[in-house]
Amino acid sequence: MKRIIKPLNVIPVLLVMLLVSCSSGVLFDQTANVDGHWYKDNPKDFEVMVPDSLTTYNFYLNVRHTRDYGYSNLYLFLQTRFPNGHITRDTLQLILANNAGKWLGKGWGSVKEDQILLKRNLRFPMKGNYEFTIWQAMRADTLKGVRNIGLRFVRSN
């Protein structure tokens, strides 16, 4: 006896397959709310569990801001605590607008989203739990217009 597959039964299976295939390769993708006013003494923390030291990842920093943000760039401090307790600290400059003042991020209306590649083919030196902390490092004590800051690690091809 032949079984007839109804089209309505196939659609949910295809949707699940599509969602699984789109999300494969993402080790970590998380955003922290800043709520439009980012104070210098308000760091954002992220905890990333790295399963091995062989896989390479593309490392992105995500910024979501409004047109109220008053600068064309954004300076950040990025601290990394390794599984063995070793700590590194970097200063980053993100370019959010070109010389003419046009925002580089995507989005409609007053909100722009930037996904900035920090490091291609990053290999974590050891497996385990990494802690990332981000502070705003601008000269202003409070940044207006920043809504979210986030990290994303995607497996390299």
FITIDREN-696839 format. One record per residue: x, y, z of N, C-alpha, C, O in turn. Coordinates in nm, 2 decimals, padded with zeros to 4 digits, always signed. Atoms other than C-alpha are relative to their C-alpha. Layout:
% residues N
KOLLUM      n_X      n_Y      n_Z     ca_X     ca_Y     ca_Z      c_X      c_Y      c_Z      o_X      o_Y      o_Z
KOLLUM        X        Y        Z        X        Y        Z        X        Y        Z        X        Y        Z
...
% end
This chain:
% residues 157
KOLLUM      n_X      n_Y      n_Z     ca_X     ca_Y     ca_Z      c_X      c_Y      c_Z      o_X      o_Y      o_Z
KOLLUM   +00.08   -00.12   +00.00   +00.00   +00.00   +00.00   +00.09   +00.12   +00.00   +00.18   +00.14   +00.08
KOLLUM   -00.08   -00.13   +00.01   +00.14   +00.34   -00.10   -00.06   +00.10   +00.09   -00.18   +00.12   +00.11
KOLLUM   +00.04   -00.10   -00.09   +00.13   +00.62   +00.14   +00.01   +00.13   -00.08   +00.11   +00.17   -00.14
KOLLUM   +00.00   -00.13   +00.06   +00.03   +00.96   +00.01   +00.04   +00.11   +00.10   -00.02   +00.12   +00.20
KOLLUM   -00.04   -00.11   -00.09   +00.21   +01.26   +00.16   -00.08   +00.12   -00.04   -00.08   +00.17   -00.15
KOLLUM   +00.08   -00.13   +00.02   -00.01   +01.56   +00.20   +00.09   +00.12   +00.01   +00.18   +00.12   +00.09
KOLLUM   -00.09   -00.12   +00.00   +00.15   +01.90   +00.12   +00.00   +00.07   +00.14   +00.10   +00.12   +00.18
KOLLUM   +00.01   -00.06   -00.13   +00.03   +02.03   +00.46   +00.09   -00.06   +00.10   +00.14   +00.00   +00.19
KOLLUM   -00.09   +00.07   -00.09   +00.23   +01.77   +00.64   +00.15   +00.03   -00.03   +00.23   +00.02   +00.06
KOLLUM   -00.14   -00.02   +00.04   +00.55   +01.85   +00.45   +00.05   +00.14   +00.04   +00.17   +00.16   +00.07
KOLLUM   -00.04   -00.14   -00.03   +00.55   +02.23   +00.52   +00.07   +00.01   +00.13   +00.17   +00.08   +00.14
KOLLUM   -00.07   -00.02   -00.13   +00.63   +02.21   +00.89   +00.14   -00.07   +00.01   +00.23   -00.01   +00.07
KOLLUM   -00.13   +00.07   +00.00   +00.91   +01.96   +00.83   +00.10   +00.09   -00.08   +00.22   +00.10   -00.04
KOLLUM   -00.09   -00.08   +00.08   +01.06   +02.19   +00.56   +00.04   +00.13   +00.08   +00.16   +00.17   +00.08
KOLLUM   -00.03   -00.12   -00.08   +01.04   +02.49   +00.80   +00.10   -00.03   +00.11   +00.19   +00.05   +00.13
KOLLUM   -00.10   +00.04   -00.11   +01.22   +02.31   +01.08   +00.14   -00.03   -00.07   +00.24   +00.02   -00.01
KOLLUM   -00.13   +00.02   +00.07   +01.49   +02.20   +00.83   +00.07   +00.13   -00.04   +00.19   +00.14   -00.02
KOLLUM   -00.05   -00.13   +00.04   +01.53   +02.55   +00.71   +00.06   +00.08   +00.12   +00.17   +00.13   +00.12
KOLLUM   -00.04   -00.06   -00.12   +01.56   +02.69   +01.06   +00.13   -00.06   +00.06   +00.22   +00.01   +00.10
KOLLUM   -00.12   +00.07   -00.05   +01.82   +02.43   +01.17   +00.12   +00.03   -00.09   +00.23   +00.05   -00.04
KOLLUM   -00.11   -00.02   +00.09   +02.03   +02.48   +00.86   +00.05   +00.15   +00.00   +00.17   +00.17   -00.01
KOLLUM   -00.04   -00.14   -00.01   +02.03   +02.86   +00.90   +00.07   +00.03   +00.13   +00.16   +00.12   +00.13
KOLLUM   -00.07   -00.03   -00.13   +02.14   +02.85   +01.26   +00.13   -00.08   +00.02   +00.20   -00.06   +00.12
KOLLUM   -00.12   +00.08   -00.02   +02.41   +02.59   +01.22   +00.13   +00.08   -00.02   +00.13   +00.17   -00.11
KOLLUM   -00.12   -00.07   +00.01   +02.76   +02.72   +01.27   +00.01   +00.12   +00.09   +00.12   +00.18   +00.11
KOLLUM   +00.00   -00.11   -00.09   +02.66   +02.98   +01.52   +00.04   -00.05   +00.14   -00.04   -00.13   +00.20
KOLLUM   -00.04   +00.04   -00.14   +02.85   +02.93   +01.85   -00.07   +00.08   +00.10   -00.11   +00.03   +00.21
KOLLUM   +00.06   -00.10   -00.10   +02.72   +03.24   +02.02   -00.05   +00.12   -00.07   +00.01   +00.17   -00.16
KOLLUM   +00.06   -00.12   +00.05   +02.49   +03.53   +01.94   -00.09   +00.06   +00.11   -00.20   +00.01   +00.12
KOLLUM   +00.07   -00.05   -00.11   +02.38   +03.74   +02.23   +00.02   +00.15   +00.00   +00.12   +00.21   -00.04
KOLLUM   +00.00   -00.15   +00.00   +02.29   +04.11   +02.27   -00.04   +00.05   +00.14   -00.13   -00.01   +00.21
KOLLUM   +00.03   -00.06   -00.13   +02.28   +04.32   +02.59   -00.07   +00.14   -00.02   -00.02   +00.21   -00.11
KOLLUM   +00.07   -00.13   +00.01   +02.04   +04.62   +02.63   +00.08   +00.11   +00.07   +00.14   +00.09   +00.17
KOLLUM   -00.07   -00.12   -00.06   +02.19   +04.96   +02.69   -00.11   +00.11   +00.02   -00.09   +00.19   +00.11
KOLLUM   +00.12   -00.08   -00.02   +01.85   +05.14   +02.67   +00.02   +00.15   -00.03   -00.04   +00.23   +00.03
KOLLUM   -00.01   -00.14   +00.04   +01.97   +05.46   +02.50   +00.10   +00.09   +00.08   +00.13   +00.20   +00.03
KOLLUM   -00.10   -00.08   -00.08   +02.21   +05.58   +02.77   +00.10   -00.10   +00.06   +00.07   -00.17   +00.15
KOLLUM   -00.10   +00.09   -00.04   +02.53   +05.39   +02.81   +00.11   +00.07   +00.09   +00.18   +00.15   +00.04
KOLLUM   -00.09   -00.06   -00.09   +02.73   +05.49   +03.12   +00.13   -00.07   +00.00   +00.14   -00.19   -00.02
KOLLUM   -00.13   +00.05   +00.00   +03.10   +05.45   +03.14   +00.02   -00.12   +00.10   +00.10   -00.21   +00.07
KOLLUM   -00.02   +00.10   -00.11   +03.08   +05.24   +03.46   -00.11   -00.11   -00.01   -00.14   -00.17   +00.09
KOLLUM   +00.10   +00.11   +00.01   +02.81   +05.00   +03.32   +00.05   -00.10   -00.11   +00.00   -00.09   -00.22
KOLLUM   -00.04   +00.10   +00.10   +02.99   +04.71   +03.15   -00.10   -00.10   -00.04   -00.20   -00.12   +00.04
KOLLUM   +00.09   +00.10   +00.05   +02.81   +04.45   +02.95   +00.08   -00.13   +00.00   +00.19   -00.14   -00.06
KOLLUM   -00.07   +00.13   -00.01   +02.91   +04.08   +03.02   -00.06   -00.10   -00.09   -00.18   -00.11   -00.10
KOLLUM   +00.05   +00.11   +00.09   +02.89   +03.78   +02.79   +00.09   -00.12   +00.04   +00.21   -00.11   +00.06
KOLLUM   -00.07   +00.12   -00.04   +02.98   +03.42   +02.88   -00.02   -00.10   -00.12   -00.13   -00.13   -00.16
KOLLUM   +00.00   +00.08   +00.12   +03.07   +03.19   +02.59   +00.07   -00.13   +00.03   +00.19   -00.14   +00.08
KOLLUM   -00.06   +00.14   -00.02   +03.13   +02.81   +02.62   +00.05   -00.05   -00.13   -00.02   -00.06   -00.23
KOLLUM   -00.07   +00.04   +00.12   +03.38   +02.70   +02.36   +00.03   -00.15   +00.01   +00.10   -00.19   +00.10
KOLLUM   -00.01   +00.15   -00.01   +03.36   +02.32   +02.29   +00.13   -00.06   -00.04   +00.16   -00.17   +00.01
KOLLUM   -00.13   +00.05   +00.04   +03.70   +02.28   +02.13   +00.10   +00.11   -00.04   +00.06   +00.22   -00.05
KOLLUM   -00.10   -00.10   +00.04   +04.02   +02.45   +02.03   +00.05   -00.02   -00.15   +00.15   +00.04   -00.19
KOLLUM   -00.04   +00.03   +00.14   +04.03   +02.33   +01.67   -00.09   +00.08   -00.10   -00.04   +00.12   -00.21
KOLLUM   +00.09   -00.07   +00.09   +03.73   +02.51   +01.51   +00.03   +00.15   -00.01   +00.07   +00.21   +00.09
KOLLUM   -00.03   -00.15   +00.01   +03.78   +02.86   +01.37   -00.14   +00.07   -00.02   -00.23   +00.02   -00.07
KOLLUM   +00.12   -00.08   +00.00   +03.52   +03.13   +01.40   +00.02   +00.14   -00.05   +00.13   +00.20   -00.04
KOLLUM   +00.00   -00.14   +00.03   +03.44   +03.47   +01.26   -00.06   +00.07   +00.12   -00.17   +00.04   +00.16
KOLLUM   +00.04   -00.07   -00.12   +03.41   +03.72   +01.55   -00.06   +00.13   -00.03   +00.01   +00.22   -00.09
KOLLUM   +00.07   -00.13   +00.03   +03.15   +04.00   +01.52   -00.04   +00.07   +00.13   -00.06   +00.01   +00.23
KOLLUM   +00.05   -00.09   -00.10   +03.06   +04.29   +01.74   -00.13   +00.06   -00.06   -00.12   +00.13   -00.17
KOLLUM   +00.12   -00.06   +00.05   +02.70   +04.40   +01.70   -00.04   +00.13   +00.08   -00.03   +00.13   +00.20
KOLLUM   +00.04   -00.13   -00.06   +02.59   +04.76   +01.77   -00.14   +00.04   -00.06   -00.15   +00.05   -00.18
KOLLUM   +00.13   -00.05   +00.05   +02.23   +04.89   +01.75   -00.01   +00.14   +00.06   +00.00   +00.15   +00.19
KOLLUM   +00.01   -00.14   -00.05   +02.19   +05.27   +01.78   -00.10   +00.08   -00.08   -00.15   +00.04   -00.18
KOLLUM   +00.10   -00.09   +00.06   +01.96   +05.56   +01.69   +00.08   +00.11   -00.07   +00.20   +00.12   -00.05
KOLLUM   -00.06   -00.12   +00.06   +02.03   +05.87   +01.49   +00.04   +00.10   +00.11   +00.11   +00.20   +00.08
KOLLUM   -00.04   -00.09   -00.11   +02.06   +06.04   +01.83   +00.15   -00.02   +00.05   +00.20   +00.06   +00.12
KOLLUM   -00.14   +00.02   -00.04   +02.41   +05.89   +01.87   +00.08   +00.11   -00.07   +00.07   +00.13   -00.19
KOLLUM   -00.06   -00.13   +00.05   +02.63   +06.20   +01.83   +00.14   -00.02   -00.06   +00.21   +00.09   -00.08
KOLLUM   -00.13   +00.02   +00.05   +02.95   +06.04   +01.69   +00.00   -00.09   -00.12   -00.09   -00.16   -00.14
KOLLUM   -00.01   +00.09   +00.12   +03.07   +05.87   +01.37   +00.07   -00.13   +00.04   +00.07   -00.22   -00.04
KOLLUM   -00.07   +00.12   -00.04   +03.27   +05.62   +01.57   -00.04   -00.04   +00.14   -00.11   +00.04   +00.21
KOLLUM   +00.03   +00.05   -00.13   +03.25   +05.42   +01.89   +00.13   -00.07   +00.06   +00.17   -00.17   +00.00
KOLLUM   -00.11   +00.07   -00.07   +03.55   +05.33   +02.12   -00.05   -00.08   +00.11   -00.14   -00.05   +00.19
KOLLUM   +00.04   +00.10   -00.10   +03.51   +05.03   +02.34   +00.13   -00.07   +00.06   +00.23   -00.08   +00.00
KOLLUM   -00.10   +00.09   -00.07   +03.72   +04.83   +02.59   -00.06   -00.14   +00.00   -00.17   -00.16   +00.03
KOLLUM   +00.04   +00.14   +00.00   +03.70   +04.46   +02.54   +00.09   -00.08   +00.09   +00.21   -00.10   +00.05
KOLLUM   -00.08   +00.08   -00.09   +03.82   +04.24   +02.82   -00.04   -00.15   -00.02   -00.16   -00.18   -00.02
KOLLUM   +00.03   +00.14   +00.02   +03.85   +03.86   +02.77   +00.07   -00.08   +00.12   +00.19   -00.06   +00.14
KOLLUM   -00.05   +00.08   -00.10   +03.89   +03.62   +03.06   +00.00   -00.15   -00.06   -00.11   -00.20   -00.09
KOLLUM   -00.02   +00.13   +00.06   +04.02   +03.28   +02.94   -00.04   -00.11   +00.11   -00.05   -00.08   +00.23
KOLLUM   +00.04   +00.11   -00.10   +03.92   +02.94   +03.10   +00.11   -00.02   +00.11   +00.07   -00.06   +00.22
KOLLUM   -00.11   +00.02   -00.10   +04.26   +02.93   +03.28   +00.02   +00.13   +00.09   +00.11   +00.13   +00.17
KOLLUM   -00.01   -00.12   -00.09   +04.20   +03.28   +03.44   +00.08   +00.11   -00.06   +00.07   +00.22   -00.01
KOLLUM   -00.08   -00.11   +00.07   +04.43   +03.48   +03.20   -00.09   +00.10   -00.05   -00.20   +00.07   -00.11
KOLLUM   +00.08   -00.11   +00.05   +04.29   +03.82   +03.11   +00.08   +00.08   -00.10   +00.19   +00.12   -00.08
KOLLUM   -00.05   -00.09   +00.10   +04.35   +04.03   +02.80   -00.10   +00.12   -00.01   -00.22   +00.10   +00.02
KOLLUM   +00.08   -00.11   +00.01   +04.22   +04.38   +02.74   +00.04   +00.07   -00.13   +00.15   +00.10   -00.15
KOLLUM   -00.02   -00.07   +00.12   +04.18   +04.55   +02.40   -00.08   +00.13   -00.01   -00.19   +00.14   +00.05
KOLLUM   +00.08   -00.12   +00.04   +04.07   +04.90   +02.28   -00.04   -00.01   -00.14   +00.04   -00.04   -00.23
KOLLUM   +00.05   +00.01   +00.13   +03.85   +04.89   +01.98   -00.06   +00.13   -00.05   -00.12   +00.21   +00.03
KOLLUM   +00.06   -00.12   +00.06   +03.74   +05.17   +01.74   -00.10   -00.06   -00.11   -00.05   -00.12   -00.20
KOLLUM   +00.10   +00.04   +00.10   +03.42   +05.10   +01.55   -00.04   +00.12   -00.08   -00.08   +00.22   -00.02
KOLLUM   +00.04   -00.11   +00.09   +03.34   +05.32   +01.25   -00.15   -00.02   -00.03   -00.19   -00.12   -00.09
KOLLUM   +00.14   +00.01   +00.02   +02.96   +05.38   +01.24   -00.06   +00.09   -00.11   -00.17   +00.06   -00.16
KOLLUM   +00.05   -00.09   +00.11   +02.93   +05.66   +00.98   +00.12   +00.03   -00.09   +00.24   +00.03   -00.04
KOLLUM   -00.10   -00.03   +00.09   +03.13   +05.76   +00.67   +00.04   +00.15   +00.02   -00.02   +00.22   +00.11
KOLLUM   -00.05   -00.14   -00.01   +03.31   +06.10   +00.63   -00.11   +00.10   -00.03   -00.11   +00.22   +00.02
KOLLUM   +00.11   -00.09   +00.03   +02.99   +06.26   +00.49   -00.11   -00.01   +00.11   -00.21   +00.07   +00.10
KOLLUM   +00.10   +00.02   -00.11   +02.80   +06.15   +00.81   -00.11   -00.10   -00.03   -00.21   -00.11   +00.05
KOLLUM   +00.10   +00.10   +00.04   +02.60   +05.88   +00.64   +00.02   -00.13   +00.09   +00.14   -00.18   +00.09
KOLLUM   -00.01   +00.12   -00.08   +02.53   +05.58   +00.88   +00.03   -00.12   -00.09   -00.02   -00.13   -00.19
KOLLUM   -00.04   +00.12   +00.08   +02.69   +05.26   +00.76   -00.08   -00.12   +00.04   -00.09   -00.22   -00.04
KOLLUM   +00.09   +00.11   -00.04   +02.45   +05.03   +00.95   -00.12   -00.02   -00.08   -00.16   +00.07   -00.16
KOLLUM   +00.13   +00.03   +00.07   +02.14   +04.87   +00.81   -00.12   +00.04   +00.09   -00.10   +00.04   +00.21
KOLLUM   +00.12   -00.03   -00.07   +01.79   +04.96   +00.91   -00.08   +00.11   -00.06   -00.03   +00.19   -00.13
KOLLUM   +00.09   -00.10   +00.05   +01.49   +05.17   +00.84   -00.02   +00.10   +00.11   -00.01   +00.07   +00.23
KOLLUM   +00.04   -00.10   -00.10   +01.40   +05.49   +01.01   +00.12   +00.04   +00.08   +00.24   +00.06   +00.03
KOLLUM   -00.11   -00.06   -00.09   +01.61   +05.62   +01.31   +00.09   -00.11   +00.06   +00.19   -00.07   +00.12
KOLLUM   -00.08   +00.10   -00.06   +01.75   +05.28   +01.42   +00.09   -00.07   -00.10   +00.04   -00.11   -00.21
KOLLUM   -00.10   +00.06   +00.09   +02.07   +05.14   +01.26   +00.06   -00.11   +00.08   +00.09   -00.10   +00.20
KOLLUM   -00.07   +00.12   -00.06   +02.23   +04.80   +01.32   +00.13   -00.02   -00.08   +00.13   -00.03   -00.20
KOLLUM   -00.13   +00.03   +00.05   +02.60   +04.74   +01.26   +00.05   -00.14   +00.05   +00.04   -00.16   +00.17
KOLLUM   -00.07   +00.12   -00.04   +02.76   +04.40   +01.25   +00.14   +00.01   -00.05   +00.16   +00.00   -00.18
KOLLUM   -00.13   -00.03   +00.04   +03.13   +04.46   +01.25   +00.09   -00.12   +00.02   +00.10   -00.17   +00.14
KOLLUM   -00.09   +00.11   -00.01   +03.38   +04.18   +01.18   +00.13   +00.04   +00.07   +00.20   +00.13   +00.02
KOLLUM   -00.12   -00.03   -00.08   +03.65   +04.20   +01.45   +00.12   -00.09   -00.04   +00.23   -00.04   -00.05
KOLLUM   -00.11   +00.09   +00.03   +03.85   +03.89   +01.36   -00.06   -00.12   -00.08   -00.16   -00.18   -00.05
KOLLUM   +00.04   +00.12   +00.09   +03.82   +03.63   +01.08   +00.09   -00.12   +00.04   +00.21   -00.10   +00.07
KOLLUM   -00.07   +00.13   -00.02   +03.92   +03.27   +01.14   +00.07   +00.00   +00.14   +00.18   -00.04   +00.16
KOLLUM   -00.04   +00.01   -00.14   +03.96   +03.31   +01.52   +00.00   -00.14   +00.05   -00.10   -00.21   +00.04
KOLLUM   -00.01   +00.13   -00.06   +04.08   +03.00   +01.69   +00.02   +00.02   +00.15   +00.12   +00.08   +00.19
KOLLUM   -00.02   -00.01   -00.15   +04.03   +02.98   +02.07   +00.11   -00.09   +00.04   +00.12   -00.21   +00.00
KOLLUM   -00.12   +00.09   -00.03   +04.35   +02.85   +02.23   -00.03   -00.12   +00.09   +00.05   -00.21   +00.10
KOLLUM   +00.04   +00.11   -00.08   +04.16   +02.63   +02.47   -00.15   -00.01   +00.01   -00.22   +00.09   -00.01
KOLLUM   +00.14   +00.02   -00.02   +03.82   +02.48   +02.53   -00.04   +00.05   +00.14   +00.04   +00.05   +00.23
KOLLUM   +00.04   -00.04   -00.14   +03.61   +02.60   +02.82   -00.08   +00.13   -00.01   -00.13   +00.17   -00.11
KOLLUM   +00.09   -00.11   -00.02   +03.42   +02.90   +02.95   +00.08   +00.13   -00.01   +00.17   +00.16   +00.07
KOLLUM   -00.06   -00.13   +00.02   +03.53   +03.25   +02.82   -00.10   +00.10   +00.05   -00.22   +00.09   +00.02
KOLLUM   +00.08   -00.11   -00.04   +03.40   +03.57   +02.97   +00.05   +00.13   -00.07   +00.17   +00.16   -00.06
KOLLUM   -00.03   -00.12   +00.07   +03.39   +03.88   +02.76   -00.08   +00.12   +00.07   -00.20   +00.11   +00.10
KOLLUM   +00.06   -00.12   -00.06   +03.32   +04.23   +02.91   +00.03   +00.12   -00.09   +00.14   +00.14   -00.13
KOLLUM   -00.01   -00.11   +00.09   +03.26   +04.54   +02.71   -00.04   +00.13   +00.07   -00.15   +00.13   +00.13
KOLLUM   +00.04   -00.13   -00.05   +03.27   +04.90   +02.83   +00.01   +00.10   -00.11   +00.09   +00.08   -00.21
KOLLUM   -00.01   -00.11   +00.10   +03.21   +05.21   +02.63   +00.13   +00.08   +00.05   +00.15   +00.11   +00.17
KOLLUM   -00.12   -00.07   -00.03   +03.54   +05.41   +02.61   +00.01   +00.13   -00.06   +00.12   +00.18   -00.09
KOLLUM   +00.00   -00.13   +00.06   +03.44   +05.74   +02.47   +00.03   +00.10   +00.11   +00.03   +00.07   +00.23
KOLLUM   -00.03   -00.11   -00.10   +03.53   +06.07   +02.64   -00.12   +00.04   +00.08   -00.11   +00.09   +00.19
KOLLUM   +00.12   -00.04   -00.07   +03.17   +06.13   +02.73   -00.03   -00.11   +00.11   -00.02   -00.23   +00.08
KOLLUM   +00.03   +00.10   -00.11   +03.06   +05.96   +03.06   -00.13   -00.08   -00.04   -00.14   -00.19   +00.00
KOLLUM   +00.12   +00.07   +00.04   +02.72   +05.88   +02.91   -00.02   +00.02   -00.15   -00.01   +00.13   -00.21
KOLLUM   +00.03   +00.00   +00.14   +02.65   +05.78   +02.55   -00.15   +00.00   -00.03   -00.21   -00.10   +00.02
KOLLUM   +00.14   +00.00   +00.03   +02.31   +05.87   +02.42   -00.02   -00.06   -00.14   +00.07   -00.04   -00.23
KOLLUM   +00.03   +00.06   +00.13   +02.16   +05.67   +02.13   +00.04   -00.14   -00.02   -00.01   -00.20   -00.11
KOLLUM   -00.04   +00.14   +00.02   +02.32   +05.33   +02.18   -00.11   -00.08   +00.07   -00.14   -00.06   +00.19
KOLLUM   +00.10   +00.08   -00.05   +02.05   +05.07   +02.23   +00.04   -00.14   +00.05   +00.00   -00.19   +00.15
KOLLUM   -00.05   +00.14   -00.02   +02.23   +04.73   +02.22   +00.14   -00.01   -00.04   +00.19   +00.05   -00.13
KOLLUM   -00.13   +00.05   +00.04   +02.57   +04.58   +02.21   +00.01   -00.15   +00.02   -00.05   -00.20   +00.11
KOLLUM   +00.00   +00.15   -00.01   +02.64   +04.22   +02.14   +00.12   -00.06   -00.07   +00.20   +00.00   -00.14
KOLLUM   -00.10   +00.08   +00.05   +02.88   +03.95   +02.04   -00.06   -00.12   -00.09   -00.17   -00.17   -00.05
KOLLUM   +00.04   +00.11   +00.09   +02.85   +03.69   +01.76   +00.12   -00.08   -00.05   +00.22   -00.02   -00.10
KOLLUM   -00.11   +00.09   +00.05   +03.08   +03.39   +01.68   -00.07   -00.10   -00.09   -00.15   -00.17   -00.05
KOLLUM   +00.05   +00.09   +00.10   +03.01   +03.20   +01.36   +00.11   -00.08   -00.06   +00.22   -00.03   -00.09
KOLLUM   -00.10   +00.09   +00.06   +03.20   +02.90   +01.23   +00.05   +00.05   -00.13   -00.03   +00.09   -00.22
KOLLUM   -00.06   -00.04   +00.13   +03.44   +03.00   +00.95   -00.02   -00.11   -00.10   -00.03   -00.23   -00.07
KOLLUM   +00.02   +00.10   +00.11   +03.40   +02.83   +00.61   +00.14   -00.04   -00.05   +00.15   -00.12   -00.14
% end
